[in-house]
Amino acid sequence: MNANNRGNLIRLIAEENGFSFSSCSPLSGGDINEVYLLNTGNDKFVIKLNQASRFPGMFEAEEFGLNKLAAPGIIDIPKPIKTGRINSMAYLLLEHKEEAAKSSDFWEVFGSQLAELHRNSAGYFGLERDNYIGSLPQYNQKKETASDFYISQRLQPQIEMAEEKGFDLRVSDRFYNNCESLIPDEASALIHGDLWNGNYLVNSEGKPCLIDPAVAFAPREMDLGMMKLFGGFSQKLFEVYEEHFPLEAGWRGRIPLWQLYYLLVHLNIFGAGYRSQVTSIIRQFS
């Protein structure tokens, strides 16, 4: 989108929401969305834009997820203000979070808050609606067990997509049987769902703030698996997490199993560079 069209669109969105803006500047938003910081003179907002036809319901799902994470009042979450559509473009208007340096106890606070967030459970695994993981659909049909949910709603859709793209992953029934036996029979947890190091901010108080969720009531070890996949989190966080909400025995050995889902997503979005990691984990658990 060129600058003139962007400015006109943002002006229309501002008018629709009852304010005018004095300036806007681009923020990093990945390959899916255009993201801008809006300055009205009195307030600041973040606005995310994308082609509505490419990602139907994406921003409504993000709004739902942010509200779900904010509801327990445990960890800072930017408030979604409005979703809408103007012409072919969908938008999400968000509260802007001023950022600062980490407080001295940042990682301890993060660990304890994440543990308390994960204590929020439901009588099922899944969610009231499907959402997205990156640019891909993420399915949240309700299931009774952690293993059924993880296999049917996380692994199998991504494996099928990868095979349709021509990746022969050679996934056996033995692999799925092993997954079923290894996944602990814990209650579901409210998880962020895509908790890599680019999906948290340090707010104005020096505390963690979560953004860009892929929420579900799911196995809580999924968040830990994603956090350990690309790094960027202090070991102190994990130690404090365990103090507040001890993990089931053998959790470290299961980390690659949870990472498999996120690596499959990367395989399906970015291509063959992730194939060797995917096939290695499948072999490991087959």
N, C-alpha and C positions, 0 to 999 in steps of 0.2 A: 504494500500500500504506500503510495507516495505521500509526501508531507502534507500537501494541500488536502487530499482526500482524508488523511488521518485527522487533520485539524478540524475539518468540517464534521466528520463523524463524531469526534469527541465533543464538539460544540453542541451537536444535536443531543447526545447522551446527557450532557450537563444540563441543557434546557429541560429535558424530560424529567430530570431529577431535582430541578428547582435551584440550580446554582450556576454560576458562570466561572470560568477558570481564567487565571491570568497567565498560566504557562503550563506546558506539559513537556516531559522529557522521557526518553525510552529507558526502561529497565530490562535486565536480562530476563528472557522468558522462554529460552529453549527453542525448539523447532516447531512447537505446536501453536503457541499463542504469541501475539504481540502484547507487551506489557508496558504500561506508561504510569509515571507519577504525575498526578494532577495537582496543581497548586491553585486554590481559589482565592488566595490572599488571606483568608481566615483559617482555612483547613487544607489538609492534604488528603488525597485519596489515591488508591491504586486501581487502575482499570485494566482488565484483560480482554483481549479481542481475538476472535477467530472466525473462520468461515462456518456458519451455522450448519450448512449441509454436509460438511466433512466430519463434524464431531457432534452429532445431534444429542442434546441433553447434557453435554459435558459440564457446562457451568452450573446448571441446576444440580447436578450430582456433586459438584465441588461445594456449592452452597450447603447442601444437605450434610456433607461430610464435615465441613467446618463447624456447623451448628451441633453436630453429634459430638465432636471432640470437645467443644466448649461447654456443653450442657453440665458435666460434672463439676465444673469450676475448679479444675486442678491445675491446668497448664495454660499459658497464654496462647490465645488463638485470635487472628485478625477477624473482625466482625464482617460478614458479608452484608452488603447494604441492598443490592438490587441485581437481579439478572434480567436481561431483556434482549431484544433483537431490533435492529434497525437495518432495513433493506436485507442484504445477504449476510450481515455481520451479527454475531452474537456477542454479548458483553457480560462481564461480571464486575460490579463495582464493589470495592473492598475498603475497609478501614486501612489507613496507612500506619505502619508501626515504625516509629523512630528507632534507630539502632544505636548501640553504644558498645563499649568494650565489655568483655565478660567480667562478671563479679568474681571475687576470689573463691566463692563456693559454687560457681556455675555448674560444674560437673556433678557435684553432690546433689544440688537442687534438681538437675536434669534427671539423674538416676532415681531419686525418690519420687519425683512427679510422674515419670514414666511408669514406675511400679504401681503407683496409686491409680493412674489412668487404666492400666491393665487389670486392675481389680474390678472394674466395671464389666459386668457380664450380662448375658442374656440366656434364655432357656434354649438357645439354638446357636448354630454357627451360620453366619450369613448376614443379610441386611434386608431392609424393606425394599430396596431397589438395587439394580445393577449400577455400576459406575465405570470409571476408567482407571487403567494403570498406564501412565504415559499417554500415548495416543491410541492405545488398544482397549477394546471393551474388557471389562472385568465383571465376572458373573458372581452373583451373590444369592443364588437359590438356597433357601434355608435347609440345613442338614442337622441331624441329631448328634453326629460325632465329628471330632476333629479330623480323623483320617478320611472319612467320607467327603467332608467339605474340601479338604486340601487336595485330594485326588480328583474329585469330579468338578470342582469349581475353579481350581487353580492350575493343577498340572495338565490334566487332559485337554482342556481347550487350547493351551499354548503348544502342547505337543502335536495336536492335530493341525494347528496352524503352521507349525514348523514343517511338518511332513507335506502339507499342501504346497509349501514353498520349495520343496525338493530336498529337504534335509532328512536323511534316513537315520533316525535316532535309535532304532532297534530296541524299543521299549517292550519288555516282556511282562507276562502276567506275574512272574516271580518278582519283578521290580515293584509292582503295585502291591503284591502281598507283603513284601518286606516293609514297604512304607506303612501299610496298615498296622503291622505289628510293632513298628518302631515309634510311631507317633503317640505321645502320652495321652491318656484319657483324662485330660484336664477340662475344666469348664472353659467356655469361650471367653475371650478378652476383647475389649474395645481397643483396636490397634489403629495406628496411623496408616499403615499399609504400604508406604513407600518411603521409609525413613532413612534415606541416604543423607549425606552431610550437606547437600544443597537445599534440603527441605526443612531446615530450622533457621531462625534468626536469633540474634541477641538483642532483646528489646531495650528500651531506654533505661530500665532498671538493672540491666546486665544479666537478665534471666532468659531462659529459653522460650521461644515462641515457635509453634509449629505451623507450617504452611503446606499447600499443595498435597492434601491427603488423598489416599485411596482406601477409605475407611471400610471396615467390616468388623463384626464380631467373629474372631478367628483365633487360631492358635497364637498365643502371645510370643512364642519363640520366632515367629515370622519377622517381627520388627527387629529383634536382635540379630537375626540372620542378615537382613538388609544392612543394618548398621555396621556389621563386620565385613560386608562384601567389599566396599570401597574405602573403608576406614574413615578417619576424621573425627572419631569419638574417643575420649579419654578412657583408659582402663578404669579410672576411678568411678565413672558412671556405672559400669557393669558391676563393680564391687558393691556400690551403694544400692543398686537395684536388687541384688541378691540378698542384701541385709533386710530390705523392706518386703521382698516378695520372692522367697527362695524358689529357684527353678527345680524342675524334676531331674532326678539323677540321669546322667548321660547327656545333658543338653548340649555340651560342646561337640560331641560326636554327631549330633543331629543338625548342627549349623549348616553344613553343605546341602542337606536335604531341603531346608527352607530357601537357601540361596538358589537352588535349582530353578524355582519359579521365576525369580528376578532375572536370572541369566537367560531363561527361555524368552522372557519378554524382550531382553536386549537382542537376542538372536533374531527374533521376529521383526524388530524395528530396525536394527543396524546391520544385520547380516552375519556372514560366516565367521567373522572374527571371534564370535562367542561359541562356536560349535565345539571346539575341543574341551572347553570347560564344562559344557552341558553333557557331552558324551562321557567325560570322565566321571562326573557325579552319578550318572545313570549306571555306569559300570560298577561304581563303588557300592551301590545299594541294590545291585541285581544278584 
